[in-house]
Amino acid sequence: MPELSFPPFPDDVPTHPLLVVDYELILARDVHEVDKLWNAATQLGFWYLKNHGVDEEVDGMFDMGKKTMELPLEEKMRFEQGDEGMSFGYKAAGANAVDATGRLDTVEFINIAKDDAFAWPKQARRAYPSTVNERMDSTIVPFVKKSLEINNTILDVLNDKLGLPFGTFLAMHEARDWKPYGFRVSGETSSAAIEVDVDVVSLSSIIDWEDCKFLFRDPIVGNM
């Protein structure tokens, strides 16, 4: 990847420092690191996670997202989410309003169901573009399994800190259970059909049902 340069961060944008949690120490149940995770989860709601061991798969996921977004719009729309409440599949830019004025969003994404990753090569929820299927074995399935393992470890630690009976949280998140969980790669559209205004919101607000979300940022591709 070519070396990137970034403009200075604006000094009029509010920021908040986040804690950095070491996943290797969490696995070892290091008391200090567990307390740091607990403080981050209960006081901030967000934290940075290092030594999680998923870097290679993350790069592969962003590559999958980039290749998918480069497909012709007509091809991507064959796998569109639709209007029946299914969150998995492709969402085109301009499909949703971001505010009460009706301003359209400028973000496109591909959303892959956890159930499809676990069922592969069978289909559990829906079909995906070739750019997704080609990377199921090498990237997507390993990424999904590692991500769930990390999330489950964190939930297990929080379970103990809350004083709940052993395995309470994990019993609610069996990997093979039919769940509406997905893995998304999103980015700003390159389509000339959507006018992009950098000074306005580009994505509509959402309400998440996840207990724990694993987020990554690529300066070229977008978010995951």
SEDOBA-892651 format. One record per residue (C-alpha): residue number from 0; x, z, y; residue in one letter. Coordinates in Angstrom, 2 decimals. Each point is the difference from the previous one (the first is absolute). Layout:
N
<node><i>NUM</i><x>X</x><z>Z</z><y>Y</y><aa>A</aa></node>
...
This chain:
224
<node><i>0</i><x>0.00</x><z>0.00</z><y>0.00</y><aa>M</aa></node>
<node><i>1</i><x>1.43</x><z>-0.90</z><y>3.44</y><aa>P</aa></node>
<node><i>2</i><x>1.05</x><z>2.84</z><y>2.27</y><aa>E</aa></node>
<node><i>3</i><x>-2.84</x><z>1.01</z><y>2.28</y><aa>L</aa></node>
<node><i>4</i><x>0.07</x><z>1.15</z><y>3.59</y><aa>S</aa></node>
<node><i>5</i><x>-2.80</x><z>1.90</z><y>1.68</y><aa>F</aa></node>
<node><i>6</i><x>-0.95</x><z>0.55</z><y>3.65</y><aa>P</aa></node>
<node><i>7</i><x>0.27</x><z>3.53</z><y>1.39</y><aa>P</aa></node>
<node><i>8</i><x>-2.85</x><z>2.28</z><y>-1.02</y><aa>F</aa></node>
<node><i>9</i><x>-2.34</x><z>0.53</z><y>2.98</y><aa>P</aa></node>
<node><i>10</i><x>0.25</x><z>3.41</z><y>1.63</y><aa>D</aa></node>
<node><i>11</i><x>-3.73</x><z>0.19</z><y>0.80</y><aa>D</aa></node>
<node><i>12</i><x>-1.19</x><z>0.01</z><y>-3.64</y><aa>V</aa></node>
<node><i>13</i><x>-0.74</x><z>3.48</z><y>-1.42</y><aa>P</aa></node>
<node><i>14</i><x>2.00</x><z>0.84</z><y>-3.14</y><aa>T</aa></node>
<node><i>15</i><x>0.19</x><z>2.92</z><y>-2.37</y><aa>H</aa></node>
<node><i>16</i><x>2.99</x><z>1.00</z><y>-2.12</y><aa>P</aa></node>
<node><i>17</i><x>-0.63</x><z>-0.02</z><y>-3.76</y><aa>L</aa></node>
<node><i>18</i><x>1.71</x><z>1.95</z><y>-2.74</y><aa>L</aa></node>
<node><i>19</i><x>2.18</x><z>-1.78</z><y>-2.56</y><aa>V</aa></node>
<node><i>20</i><x>-0.77</x><z>1.09</z><y>-3.56</y><aa>V</aa></node>
<node><i>21</i><x>2.48</x><z>-0.64</z><y>-2.83</y><aa>D</aa></node>
<node><i>22</i><x>-1.92</x><z>-1.15</z><y>-3.08</y><aa>Y</aa></node>
<node><i>23</i><x>2.88</x><z>0.81</z><y>-2.35</y><aa>E</aa></node>
<node><i>24</i><x>-0.13</x><z>3.61</z><y>1.17</y><aa>L</aa></node>
<node><i>25</i><x>-3.78</x><z>0.02</z><y>-0.40</y><aa>I</aa></node>
<node><i>26</i><x>0.43</x><z>-1.15</z><y>-3.60</y><aa>L</aa></node>
<node><i>27</i><x>2.40</x><z>2.89</z><y>-0.50</y><aa>A</aa></node>
<node><i>28</i><x>-2.58</x><z>2.33</z><y>1.59</y><aa>R</aa></node>
<node><i>29</i><x>2.52</x><z>1.15</z><y>2.58</y><aa>D</aa></node>
<node><i>30</i><x>-1.76</x><z>2.87</z><y>1.78</y><aa>V</aa></node>
<node><i>31</i><x>1.21</x><z>-0.95</z><y>3.49</y><aa>H</aa></node>
<node><i>32</i><x>-1.01</x><z>-3.64</z><y>-0.44</y><aa>E</aa></node>
<node><i>33</i><x>-3.40</x><z>0.93</z><y>-1.45</y><aa>V</aa></node>
<node><i>34</i><x>-0.63</x><z>2.21</z><y>3.02</y><aa>D</aa></node>
<node><i>35</i><x>1.01</x><z>-2.91</z><y>2.28</y><aa>K</aa></node>
<node><i>36</i><x>-2.47</x><z>-2.28</z><y>-1.79</y><aa>L</aa></node>
<node><i>37</i><x>-2.72</x><z>2.62</z><y>0.30</y><aa>W</aa></node>
<node><i>38</i><x>0.61</x><z>0.39</z><y>3.74</y><aa>N</aa></node>
<node><i>39</i><x>-0.02</x><z>-3.77</z><y>0.51</y><aa>A</aa></node>
<node><i>40</i><x>-3.22</x><z>-0.42</z><y>-1.98</y><aa>A</aa></node>
<node><i>41</i><x>-1.89</x><z>2.88</z><y>1.61</y><aa>T</aa></node>
<node><i>42</i><x>1.30</x><z>-0.19</z><y>3.57</y><aa>Q</aa></node>
<node><i>43</i><x>0.75</x><z>-3.70</z><y>0.57</y><aa>L</aa></node>
<node><i>44</i><x>-1.70</x><z>-2.04</z><y>-2.70</y><aa>G</aa></node>
<node><i>45</i><x>2.91</x><z>-2.48</z><y>-0.08</y><aa>F</aa></node>
<node><i>46</i><x>3.65</x><z>0.17</z><y>-1.01</y><aa>W</aa></node>
<node><i>47</i><x>2.95</x><z>-2.22</z><y>-0.87</y><aa>Y</aa></node>
<node><i>48</i><x>0.96</x><z>-0.09</z><y>-3.66</y><aa>L</aa></node>
<node><i>49</i><x>3.54</x><z>-0.82</z><y>-1.08</y><aa>K</aa></node>
<node><i>50</i><x>1.66</x><z>-0.47</z><y>-3.41</y><aa>N</aa></node>
<node><i>51</i><x>-3.28</x><z>-1.21</z><y>-1.51</y><aa>H</aa></node>
<node><i>52</i><x>1.69</x><z>-2.74</z><y>-2.04</y><aa>G</aa></node>
<node><i>53</i><x>-2.48</x><z>-2.77</z><y>0.81</y><aa>V</aa></node>
<node><i>54</i><x>2.08</x><z>-2.03</z><y>2.48</y><aa>D</aa></node>
<node><i>55</i><x>0.51</x><z>-3.02</z><y>-2.26</y><aa>E</aa></node>
<node><i>56</i><x>-3.69</x><z>-0.24</z><y>-0.85</y><aa>E</aa></node>
<node><i>57</i><x>-0.94</x><z>0.42</z><y>3.68</y><aa>V</aa></node>
<node><i>58</i><x>2.17</x><z>-2.99</z><y>0.93</y><aa>D</aa></node>
<node><i>59</i><x>-1.70</x><z>-1.98</z><y>-2.75</y><aa>G</aa></node>
<node><i>60</i><x>-3.45</x><z>0.99</z><y>1.24</y><aa>M</aa></node>
<node><i>61</i><x>0.79</x><z>-1.16</z><y>3.53</y><aa>F</aa></node>
<node><i>62</i><x>1.34</x><z>-3.26</z><y>-1.42</y><aa>D</aa></node>
<node><i>63</i><x>-3.28</x><z>-0.42</z><y>-1.89</y><aa>M</aa></node>
<node><i>64</i><x>-1.94</x><z>0.65</z><y>3.20</y><aa>G</aa></node>
<node><i>65</i><x>2.09</x><z>-2.47</z><y>2.00</y><aa>K</aa></node>
<node><i>66</i><x>-0.42</x><z>-2.75</z><y>-2.60</y><aa>K</aa></node>
<node><i>67</i><x>-3.73</x><z>0.68</z><y>-0.22</y><aa>T</aa></node>
<node><i>68</i><x>-0.50</x><z>-0.19</z><y>3.77</y><aa>M</aa></node>
<node><i>69</i><x>1.89</x><z>-3.31</z><y>0.04</y><aa>E</aa></node>
<node><i>70</i><x>-2.56</x><z>-1.61</z><y>-2.31</y><aa>L</aa></node>
<node><i>71</i><x>-2.48</x><z>-2.43</z><y>1.61</y><aa>P</aa></node>
<node><i>72</i><x>-3.05</x><z>1.82</z><y>1.33</y><aa>L</aa></node>
<node><i>73</i><x>-2.25</x><z>-2.03</z><y>-2.29</y><aa>E</aa></node>
<node><i>74</i><x>1.91</x><z>1.27</z><y>-3.04</y><aa>E</aa></node>
<node><i>75</i><x>-0.04</x><z>3.62</z><y>1.21</y><aa>K</aa></node>
<node><i>76</i><x>-3.74</x><z>-0.12</z><y>0.65</y><aa>M</aa></node>
<node><i>77</i><x>-0.60</x><z>-0.74</z><y>-3.70</y><aa>R</aa></node>
<node><i>78</i><x>0.89</x><z>3.67</z><y>-0.52</y><aa>F</aa></node>
<node><i>79</i><x>-1.83</x><z>1.41</z><y>3.03</y><aa>E</aa></node>
<node><i>80</i><x>-1.48</x><z>3.50</z><y>-0.22</y><aa>Q</aa></node>
<node><i>81</i><x>-3.53</x><z>-1.21</z><y>0.60</y><aa>G</aa></node>
<node><i>82</i><x>-2.98</x><z>1.84</z><y>1.42</y><aa>D</aa></node>
<node><i>83</i><x>-1.03</x><z>2.10</z><y>-2.99</y><aa>E</aa></node>
<node><i>84</i><x>2.13</x><z>3.06</z><y>0.71</y><aa>G</aa></node>
<node><i>85</i><x>3.04</x><z>-0.98</z><y>-2.07</y><aa>M</aa></node>
<node><i>86</i><x>3.18</x><z>1.13</z><y>1.77</y><aa>S</aa></node>
<node><i>87</i><x>2.35</x><z>-1.94</z><y>-2.27</y><aa>F</aa></node>
<node><i>88</i><x>1.23</x><z>-3.50</z><y>0.72</y><aa>G</aa></node>
<node><i>89</i><x>0.93</x><z>-1.86</z><y>3.17</y><aa>Y</aa></node>
<node><i>90</i><x>-1.30</x><z>0.80</z><y>3.49</y><aa>K</aa></node>
<node><i>91</i><x>0.46</x><z>-2.64</z><y>2.68</y><aa>A</aa></node>
<node><i>92</i><x>0.78</x><z>0.80</z><y>3.61</y><aa>A</aa></node>
<node><i>93</i><x>-3.12</x><z>0.05</z><y>2.16</y><aa>G</aa></node>
<node><i>94</i><x>-2.27</x><z>1.23</z><y>-2.80</y><aa>A</aa></node>
<node><i>95</i><x>-0.76</x><z>3.36</z><y>1.63</y><aa>N</aa></node>
<node><i>96</i><x>-0.78</x><z>1.30</z><y>3.49</y><aa>A</aa></node>
<node><i>97</i><x>2.41</x><z>2.62</z><y>1.35</y><aa>V</aa></node>
<node><i>98</i><x>-2.23</x><z>1.49</z><y>2.71</y><aa>D</aa></node>
<node><i>99</i><x>-3.51</x><z>0.06</z><y>1.46</y><aa>A</aa></node>
<node><i>100</i><x>0.65</x><z>-3.16</z><y>2.01</y><aa>T</aa></node>
<node><i>101</i><x>0.26</x><z>-2.05</z><y>-3.18</y><aa>G</aa></node>
<node><i>102</i><x>3.69</x><z>-0.79</z><y>0.46</y><aa>R</aa></node>
<node><i>103</i><x>1.33</x><z>-1.36</z><y>-3.30</y><aa>L</aa></node>
<node><i>104</i><x>2.97</x><z>1.42</z><y>-1.87</y><aa>D</aa></node>
<node><i>105</i><x>3.24</x><z>-1.99</z><y>-0.33</y><aa>T</aa></node>
<node><i>106</i><x>1.23</x><z>1.41</z><y>-3.32</y><aa>V</aa></node>
<node><i>107</i><x>-0.12</x><z>-1.65</z><y>-3.41</y><aa>E</aa></node>
<node><i>108</i><x>0.81</x><z>1.75</z><y>-3.26</y><aa>F</aa></node>
<node><i>109</i><x>-0.03</x><z>-0.17</z><y>-3.77</y><aa>I</aa></node>
<node><i>110</i><x>-1.40</x><z>3.04</z><y>-1.80</y><aa>N</aa></node>
<node><i>111</i><x>0.79</x><z>0.45</z><y>-3.71</y><aa>I</aa></node>
<node><i>112</i><x>-1.98</x><z>2.39</z><y>-2.19</y><aa>A</aa></node>
<node><i>113</i><x>1.82</x><z>2.72</z><y>-1.89</y><aa>K</aa></node>
<node><i>114</i><x>-2.26</x><z>-0.80</z><y>-2.95</y><aa>D</aa></node>
<node><i>115</i><x>1.20</x><z>-3.61</z><y>-0.09</y><aa>D</aa></node>
<node><i>116</i><x>3.63</x><z>1.12</z><y>-0.05</y><aa>A</aa></node>
<node><i>117</i><x>-0.65</x><z>2.33</z><y>-2.94</y><aa>F</aa></node>
<node><i>118</i><x>-2.10</x><z>-2.58</z><y>-1.86</y><aa>A</aa></node>
<node><i>119</i><x>2.46</x><z>-2.90</z><y>0.48</y><aa>W</aa></node>
<node><i>120</i><x>0.10</x><z>-2.62</z><y>-1.48</y><aa>P</aa></node>
<node><i>121</i><x>-3.74</x><z>0.58</z><y>-0.40</y><aa>K</aa></node>
<node><i>122</i><x>-2.25</x><z>0.00</z><y>3.05</y><aa>Q</aa></node>
<node><i>123</i><x>-1.78</x><z>3.24</z><y>0.89</y><aa>A</aa></node>
<node><i>124</i><x>-1.38</x><z>-0.60</z><y>3.49</y><aa>R</aa></node>
<node><i>125</i><x>0.67</x><z>-3.53</z><y>1.17</y><aa>R</aa></node>
<node><i>126</i><x>2.38</x><z>-3.01</z><y>0.11</y><aa>A</aa></node>
<node><i>127</i><x>2.88</x><z>-0.36</z><y>2.47</y><aa>Y</aa></node>
<node><i>128</i><x>2.11</x><z>-2.83</z><y>1.46</y><aa>P</aa></node>
<node><i>129</i><x>2.92</x><z>-1.35</z><y>-2.04</y><aa>S</aa></node>
<node><i>130</i><x>2.42</x><z>1.78</z><y>2.35</y><aa>T</aa></node>
<node><i>131</i><x>-1.41</x><z>3.30</z><y>-1.28</y><aa>V</aa></node>
<node><i>132</i><x>-0.23</x><z>-0.90</z><y>-3.69</y><aa>N</aa></node>
<node><i>133</i><x>3.59</x><z>-1.27</z><y>-0.08</y><aa>E</aa></node>
<node><i>134</i><x>1.25</x><z>3.44</z><y>1.07</y><aa>R</aa></node>
<node><i>135</i><x>-2.26</x><z>2.24</z><y>-2.05</y><aa>M</aa></node>
<node><i>136</i><x>2.52</x><z>0.77</z><y>-2.76</y><aa>D</aa></node>
<node><i>137</i><x>3.14</x><z>0.11</z><y>2.14</y><aa>S</aa></node>
<node><i>138</i><x>-1.27</x><z>1.76</z><y>3.11</y><aa>T</aa></node>
<node><i>139</i><x>-3.64</x><z>1.00</z><y>0.34</y><aa>I</aa></node>
<node><i>140</i><x>-0.56</x><z>1.89</z><y>-3.25</y><aa>V</aa></node>
<node><i>141</i><x>3.28</x><z>1.97</z><y>0.34</y><aa>P</aa></node>
<node><i>142</i><x>-0.78</x><z>0.74</z><y>3.66</y><aa>F</aa></node>
<node><i>143</i><x>-3.50</x><z>1.23</z><y>-0.80</y><aa>V</aa></node>
<node><i>144</i><x>1.17</x><z>2.25</z><y>-2.84</y><aa>K</aa></node>
<node><i>145</i><x>2.89</x><z>1.49</z><y>1.98</y><aa>K</aa></node>
<node><i>146</i><x>-2.20</x><z>0.55</z><y>3.06</y><aa>S</aa></node>
<node><i>147</i><x>-2.64</x><z>1.79</z><y>-2.05</y><aa>L</aa></node>
<node><i>148</i><x>2.66</x><z>2.15</z><y>-1.61</y><aa>E</aa></node>
<node><i>149</i><x>1.29</x><z>1.04</z><y>3.43</y><aa>I</aa></node>
<node><i>150</i><x>-3.49</x><z>0.69</z><y>1.34</y><aa>N</aa></node>
<node><i>151</i><x>-0.87</x><z>2.01</z><y>-3.09</y><aa>N</aa></node>
<node><i>152</i><x>3.16</x><z>2.06</z><y>0.33</y><aa>T</aa></node>
<node><i>153</i><x>-0.86</x><z>0.82</z><y>3.61</y><aa>I</aa></node>
<node><i>154</i><x>-3.59</x><z>0.85</z><y>-0.95</y><aa>L</aa></node>
<node><i>155</i><x>1.28</x><z>2.23</z><y>-2.78</y><aa>D</aa></node>
<node><i>156</i><x>2.23</x><z>1.89</z><y>2.43</y><aa>V</aa></node>
<node><i>157</i><x>-2.85</x><z>0.42</z><y>2.48</y><aa>L</aa></node>
<node><i>158</i><x>-2.26</x><z>1.08</z><y>-2.87</y><aa>N</aa></node>
<node><i>159</i><x>2.37</x><z>2.88</z><y>-0.73</y><aa>D</aa></node>
<node><i>160</i><x>0.39</x><z>0.94</z><y>3.65</y><aa>K</aa></node>
<node><i>161</i><x>-3.79</x><z>0.23</z><y>0.29</y><aa>L</aa></node>
<node><i>162</i><x>-0.10</x><z>2.30</z><y>-3.00</y><aa>G</aa></node>
<node><i>163</i><x>-2.30</x><z>-2.27</z><y>-1.98</y><aa>L</aa></node>
<node><i>164</i><x>-0.07</x><z>0.06</z><y>-3.81</y><aa>P</aa></node>
<node><i>165</i><x>2.78</x><z>-2.07</z><y>-1.55</y><aa>F</aa></node>
<node><i>166</i><x>-0.72</x><z>-3.74</z><y>0.07</y><aa>G</aa></node>
<node><i>167</i><x>-3.18</x><z>0.20</z><y>2.09</y><aa>T</aa></node>
<node><i>168</i><x>0.95</x><z>-2.82</z><y>2.37</y><aa>F</aa></node>
<node><i>169</i><x>1.51</x><z>-2.20</z><y>-2.70</y><aa>L</aa></node>
<node><i>170</i><x>-3.13</x><z>0.30</z><y>-2.13</y><aa>A</aa></node>
<node><i>171</i><x>-1.84</x><z>-1.67</z><y>2.88</y><aa>M</aa></node>
<node><i>172</i><x>2.50</x><z>-2.88</z><y>0.12</y><aa>H</aa></node>
<node><i>173</i><x>0.50</x><z>-1.27</z><y>-3.52</y><aa>E</aa></node>
<node><i>174</i><x>1.94</x><z>-3.26</z><y>0.27</y><aa>A</aa></node>
<node><i>175</i><x>-2.25</x><z>-1.83</z><y>-2.45</y><aa>R</aa></node>
<node><i>176</i><x>-3.24</x><z>1.10</z><y>1.66</y><aa>D</aa></node>
<node><i>177</i><x>-2.05</x><z>-2.69</z><y>1.79</y><aa>W</aa></node>
<node><i>178</i><x>0.82</x><z>0.70</z><y>3.66</y><aa>K</aa></node>
<node><i>179</i><x>-0.40</x><z>-1.89</z><y>3.30</y><aa>P</aa></node>
<node><i>180</i><x>3.73</x><z>0.36</z><y>0.76</y><aa>Y</aa></node>
<node><i>181</i><x>1.98</x><z>-2.98</z><y>1.24</y><aa>G</aa></node>
<node><i>182</i><x>3.43</x><z>-1.12</z><y>1.21</y><aa>F</aa></node>
<node><i>183</i><x>0.01</x><z>-2.04</z><y>3.19</y><aa>R</aa></node>
<node><i>184</i><x>2.51</x><z>-2.16</z><y>1.86</y><aa>V</aa></node>
<node><i>185</i><x>-1.14</x><z>-0.96</z><y>3.49</y><aa>S</aa></node>
<node><i>186</i><x>1.39</x><z>-1.85</z><y>3.01</y><aa>G</aa></node>
<node><i>187</i><x>-0.89</x><z>-1.65</z><y>3.28</y><aa>E</aa></node>
<node><i>188</i><x>-1.44</x><z>-3.47</z><y>-0.43</y><aa>T</aa></node>
<node><i>189</i><x>2.01</x><z>-3.10</z><y>0.81</y><aa>S</aa></node>
<node><i>190</i><x>-3.16</x><z>-2.08</z><y>0.31</y><aa>S</aa></node>
<node><i>191</i><x>-0.52</x><z>-1.80</z><y>3.30</y><aa>A</aa></node>
<node><i>192</i><x>-3.74</x><z>0.45</z><y>-0.51</y><aa>A</aa></node>
<node><i>193</i><x>0.27</x><z>3.71</z><y>0.86</y><aa>I</aa></node>
<node><i>194</i><x>1.06</x><z>0.94</z><y>3.53</y><aa>E</aa></node>
<node><i>195</i><x>2.38</x><z>2.96</z><y>-0.19</y><aa>V</aa></node>
<node><i>196</i><x>0.10</x><z>2.44</z><y>2.92</y><aa>D</aa></node>
<node><i>197</i><x>2.84</x><z>2.50</z><y>-0.44</y><aa>V</aa></node>
<node><i>198</i><x>-1.66</x><z>2.41</z><y>2.41</y><aa>D</aa></node>
<node><i>199</i><x>-3.11</x><z>0.62</z><y>-2.12</y><aa>V</aa></node>
<node><i>200</i><x>-0.79</x><z>1.50</z><y>-3.39</y><aa>V</aa></node>
<node><i>201</i><x>0.64</x><z>-2.50</z><y>-2.80</y><aa>S</aa></node>
<node><i>202</i><x>-1.65</x><z>1.82</z><y>-2.92</y><aa>L</aa></node>
<node><i>203</i><x>-3.32</x><z>1.79</z><y>-0.25</y><aa>S</aa></node>
<node><i>204</i><x>-0.09</x><z>3.73</z><y>-0.68</y><aa>S</aa></node>
<node><i>205</i><x>-0.36</x><z>1.07</z><y>-3.62</y><aa>I</aa></node>
<node><i>206</i><x>-1.05</x><z>3.06</z><y>-1.97</y><aa>I</aa></node>
<node><i>207</i><x>2.25</x><z>0.62</z><y>-2.99</y><aa>D</aa></node>
<node><i>208</i><x>-1.06</x><z>1.75</z><y>-3.18</y><aa>W</aa></node>
<node><i>209</i><x>3.52</x><z>0.40</z><y>-1.36</y><aa>E</aa></node>
<node><i>210</i><x>1.43</x><z>3.48</z><y>-0.46</y><aa>D</aa></node>
<node><i>211</i><x>3.52</x><z>-1.29</z><y>0.59</y><aa>C</aa></node>
<node><i>212</i><x>1.14</x><z>-3.34</z><y>1.42</y><aa>K</aa></node>
<node><i>213</i><x>3.44</x><z>-1.61</z><y>-0.46</y><aa>F</aa></node>
<node><i>214</i><x>0.82</x><z>-2.10</z><y>3.10</y><aa>L</aa></node>
<node><i>215</i><x>2.82</x><z>-2.43</z><y>0.77</y><aa>F</aa></node>
<node><i>216</i><x>0.86</x><z>-2.17</z><y>2.99</y><aa>R</aa></node>
<node><i>217</i><x>1.88</x><z>-3.30</z><y>0.05</y><aa>D</aa></node>
<node><i>218</i><x>0.89</x><z>-1.32</z><y>3.48</y><aa>P</aa></node>
<node><i>219</i><x>-0.57</x><z>-3.62</z><y>-1.09</y><aa>I</aa></node>
<node><i>220</i><x>-2.83</x><z>0.09</z><y>-2.54</y><aa>V</aa></node>
<node><i>221</i><x>-2.08</x><z>2.95</z><y>1.19</y><aa>G</aa></node>
<node><i>222</i><x>-1.40</x><z>3.11</z><y>-1.69</y><aa>N</aa></node>
<node><i>223</i><x>-0.65</x><z>1.18</z><y>-3.52</y><aa>M</aa></node>
